[in-house]
Amino acid sequence: MNWNREIASLVITCLMLLTFILLIIYRKKLGKKIIYFILAIGLGTFIEIMISVGWWFFHVSNTVTVYVIGTNLGVFLLFFIYFHSILEVKTLRVISSIFIGLFLLEYVLSAIFIESFFTHFPFFSYFIQVVLLSGSIYLVISQTFNSDIILNLSGYYPIWICVGLMEIYLGVMPLLIMSNTSQKMMNANMFFIILFLVNVIGYSILITGIFFASAKFGLKK
């Protein structure tokens, strides 16, 4: 059972690494602001590799602190900055700034008042962060569907990012909510299989979008 989970984790890490490499290779056609998203995926990939190395070679199993700081703060903040940077409508940028402010405020307050914040995965805090990120995604989608970009939607990579991240983070949310009782509510193997599939689909969307992306949008951004 553990061996299968390790293989699944390795596959996801490889998909993340492939996404990171392709983003770098095709960055010029993905827009100037894509650098923030590249940094986010790069940081996330580095964290997964570091955790895998720690587990395989040093048998380090408690990685909550790394996730809480690296992913919940670092990766998410870069996602927020990326979405904010591609917004052009003033009202949407103001709302996006509010989302970023709320995200940072929530993180700081949780770190101060939740004693186990860095030792036990903060599900409620993570839930709020995903809700705020979903709000930023909605702003990008709203701007896109109210512009001429909709005429060539498949060529606009930010839309692929929105769909991919929604699959990864919204798709995994029900599983995280049930995680404390997964043994009782569903078979543990089924839990990890669904978690694996959600990530595979999400990163596959991000990779596919790179090849569909149109260079003309990259020149604009």
Secondary structure, DSSP 4 states (H G I P E B T S, - for coil): -HHHHHHHHHHHHHHHHHHHHHHHHTGGGS-TTHHHHHHHHHHHHHHHHHHHHHHHHH-----HHHIIIIIIIIIHHHHHHHHHHT--SHHHHHHHHHHHHHHHHHHHHHHHH-TTTTTS--HHHHHHHHHHHHHHHHHHHHHHHTSGGGGGGGG-HHHHHHHHHIIIIIHHHHHHHHGGGHHHHS-HHHHHHHHHHHHHHHHHHHHHHHHH--HHHHHH-
